[in-house]
Amino acid sequence: MTVIFIDSRISNQLQWQDFCHELCQPLLHTGDQFNIPPLFREYQEFKVNNFMCHLCMPTFMQD
């Protein structure tokens, strides 16, 4: 089971971005990021941020 905590003090747009970012973590990655080399961690974060950007984009902008 995965739990995502979102800070209610930030704007709705940032909450949505945080949710999409954190949603991708368990979908694409397994294990603990603290036990991997820094460059591989950076690569994983790049992939997660890319996923987040695509998921957060409004559908009318996707063509």
C-alpha positions, 0 to 999 in steps of 0.5 A, spaced: 500 500 500 502 506 498 500 513 501 501 520 498 501 526 503 500 533 500 501 539 503 494 543 504 497 549 505 500 550 497 496 552 491 491 547 488 496 547 482 502 545 486 498 540 490 496 537 483 503 537 481 506 534 487 500 528 487 502 527 480 510 526 481 509 522 487 504 517 484 509 516 479 514 514 484 511 507 486 509 506 478 516 506 475 520 505 481 521 500 486 526 499 492 529 505 496 532 511 493 537 512 498 541 505 497 542 507 489 548 511 486 546 519 486 546 519 478 541 513 478 537 517 483 537 523 478 535 519 472 529 517 476 527 524 478 528 526 471 523 520 469 518 522 474 518 529 473 517 528 465 511 523 467 508 529 472 509 534 466 505 530 461 500 528 466 499 535 469 498 538 462 491 540 460 488 535 454 487 541 450 494 542 450 496 535 448 496 536 440 
